[in-house]
Structures are given as C-alpha cells and as structure tokens.
C-alpha cells in the first residue's frame, strides 16, 4: 500500500470510530430522555386523577327536588 492509501484508511478508521462514539452518546441520551418522559407521564396521570377528585369535591350538591309546578 502507498502512503496515500494508508492515510486514507487511517482517516476512514478515525471517522468510523468517531461515528460509533457519537451513536453511543446519542443512544444514551435518548434512553435518558425516555426515562424522563415516562416519569412525566406518570406524574401527569397522578395530577389528572387528583384534579378530577378535587373537581368532584368542589361541585355543589344539587338536591333532587321536584320542580315547583309538580
């Protein structure tokens, strides 16, 4: 192999190694973001349930009575 071929091969190997590292970093970041999304969804579900319970409690009790014309 010539020197030019060796240089080209070295550049390609370096590029492949850098891309592999970047892909690993991106994969780890996506995994962390997914965990955060799951936590946020659970919190949202809990808050929604609490809100609906509070809304029910705050609703005024309407007595069941016959209208005046009955």
C-alpha positions in Angstrom: 0.0 0.0 0.0 1.1 3.5 -0.7 1.3 6.3 1.8 -1.8 7.9 0.4 -3.8 4.7 0.8 -2.5 4.4 4.4 -3.6 8.0 5.1 -7.0 7.4 3.6 -7.5 4.2 5.5 -6.5 5.9 8.8 -8.9 8.8 8.1 -11.7 6.3 7.4 -11.0 4.3 10.6 -10.9 7.5 12.6 -14.2 8.7 11.1 -15.8 5.3 11.8 -14.6 5.4 15.5 -15.9 8.9 15.9 -19.3 8.0 14.4 -19.5 4.9 16.7 -18.8 7.1 19.7 -21.4 9.7 18.6 -24.0 7.0 18.1 -23.3 5.6 21.5 -23.7 9.0 23.1 -26.9 9.7 21.2 -28.3 6.3 22.2 -27.6 7.0 25.9 -29.2 10.5 25.7 -32.3 9.0 24.1 -32.6 6.4 26.8 -32.3 9.2 29.5 -34.9 11.3 27.7 -37.3 8.3 27.5 -37.0 7.7 31.3 -37.8 11.4 31.8 -40.8 11.2 29.5 -42.1 8.1 31.4 -41.7 9.9 34.8 -43.5 12.9 33.4 -46.4 10.8 32.0 -46.8 9.1 35.4 -46.8 12.5 37.2 -49.3 13.8 34.7 -51.6 10.8 35.2 -51.4 11.3 39.0 -52.1 15.0 38.7 -55.1 14.4 36.4 -56.6 11.9 38.9 -56.1 14.4 41.7 -57.6 17.2 39.7 -60.7 15.2 38.9 -61.1 14.2 42.5 -60.9 17.8 43.6 -63.3 18.9 40.9 -65.8 16.4 42.1 -65.4 17.6 45.7 -65.8 21.2 44.7 -69.0 20.5 42.7 -72.0 21.9 44.6 -74.5 19.4 45.8 -77.7 19.9 43.9 -80.7 18.5 45.8 -83.0 16.3 43.8 -86.4 18.0 44.2 -89.5 18.2 42.1 -90.0 21.4 40.1 -92.5 23.9 41.5 -95.2 23.0 39.0 -95.5 19.4 40.2 
